[in-house]
Amino acid sequence: MEALGINPGFLLIQIVNLIIAYVVIAKWIVGPIMGLLEKRRQTIAQGLEDARVAAEARANAEKEAAKVLAEAQAEAGKVVREATDRASVAARDVKTAAEAEAAKARDAALAEVEGERNRILGDLRGQVAALSIAAAQKLVGEALDEKRQHALINEFFSGIKSGKVVVLDDANFKGDSAEVTSALPLSQEEQATVKKDVLAKAGAQAVTFRVDPSILGGLVIKVGDKILDGSVAGKLDGLRQSLK
């Protein structure tokens, strides 16, 4: 080998160095690099798998979201319809309550007006009595029996004579309820007398009283569909008819 110019010792050293270099490169360079490449490959593969799974999950999530959205829209529509129905019912209830309250207030106002009207007419009855007595005394020129004058005026307005309702003398009718109309409000005693006679002769279970100045005097009694007109206005109208 020396003849060939090769130094065995140096060659051996070179071979050993090559072996050492190979081992070093294989173990500390190539091995780690291959490990890194394998790890990188696995990471990429895992990433691709994760991406595939994520894509499937996204697709499933979109489907589920669409389903949930559709259900939510349907439920929202149902809620809106129910709310609309409840609002309509509530509006009707409020309207009905308002109308009932308005009717109640109107009835109360009418009752109050009616009461005030009857009070004024009641006061007017006393004034008419006083004026009538004064006019009669002036016309005759002397004082008349004031008690008798009051009795005549009371008979005129109440239709009651000698403790009986005049218009009921020849009446023959029956009914469950009766309505008695006078020109001016009747006193409590007069109402009691009228009610007693009406209940006895008509068999009515209830008697109501109302005031209508247009009848002038006397009473108009309505039982069922029958009317007994003992009013002054009725008598005057009958007189006019007879004179035609």
C-alpha positions, 0 to 999 in steps of 0.5 A, a space after each residue: 500500500 505504501 508502494 501505491 502511496 497509501 498510508 495504512 495508518 492514515 487510511 485507517 484514521 480516515 475510515 474511522 473518521 468516516 464511520 464516526 461522521 456517519 454515525 454522528 450524522 445518522 444519529 444526531 442529524 439525519 435521525 432528528 431530521 427524519 423524526 421532524 419530517 415524520 412528525 411534520 407529516 403526521 401533523 399535516 395528516 392530523 391537520 387534514 383529518 381535523 379539517 375534514 372533521 371540522 368541515 363535516 362538523 360545520 356542515 352538520 352545525 349548519 344543518 342543525 342551525 337551519 333546523 333550529 332557526 326554522 323551529 325558532 321561526 315557527 315558535 316565534 310565529 306561534 308566539 306572535 299569533 298567540 300574543 296577537 290573539 291575547 291582545 285582541 281579547 284584552 282589547 275587547 275586554 278593555 273596550 267592554 269594561 270601558 263601555 260598561 263603566 261608561 254606561 254605569 256612569 251615564 246611568 248614574 248621571 241620568 239617575 242623579 238628573 232624574 232625582 234632581 228633576 223630581 226634587 225640583 218638581 216636588 218643590 214646584 208642587 208645593 208652589 203650585 198648591 200655594 199659588 192655586 189657593 191664593 188665586 182661588 181666594 183672590 177670585 172668590 174674594 174671601 178666604 177658603 178652607 185651606 185644608 180642603 184646597 190642599 186636598 183638592 190639589 193633592 187629588 188633582 196631582 195624585 189621582 187619589 180620592 178618599 184614599 183610593 186610586 180613581 183610575 182603578 175604580 172600574 179597572 180589570 187587568 192583571 200583570 206581573 209589574 206595573 208602571 205608574 206615571 204622575 205629573 209631579 212626584 208623589 209623596 211617600 203616603 201617596 205612593 204607598 196608597 197607589 202601590 196597595 191598590 195596584 197590587 190588590 187589583 192587578 196582582 202585580 209583584 212590583 210597582 215603579 213610579 216615574 214623573 212626566 209633567 206633560 200629563 198635567 195631573 192624575 195618573 197613567 198606569 201601565 200593566 203589561 200591554 194595557 194602559 189606564 189613562 186617568 191623566 188630565 192631559 188624557 181627559 182634555 184630549 178626550 174632550 177635544 176628540 168629542 167636540 170635533 
